[in-house]
């Protein structure tokens, strides 16, 4: 998906993380969904960059795009 997001079985139980960190995509999305700003996430996690946070959002968007709505035929 993104070269900034990686999945390694031995890092955070195989959850998608920001490359080179142990910060999961889920953690970043949780902050954002709680209303935290990108700036506040950067303060809490100085190892992240704005580009990394945006890559987490893009990763989630792409996963959402992969789901296909199948309508039941009437």
Secondary structure, 3 states (H helix, E strand, C coil): CCCCEECCCCCHHHCCEECCCCCEHHHHHHHHHCCCCHHHHHHHCCCCCHHHHHHHHHHHHHHHHHCCCCCCCC
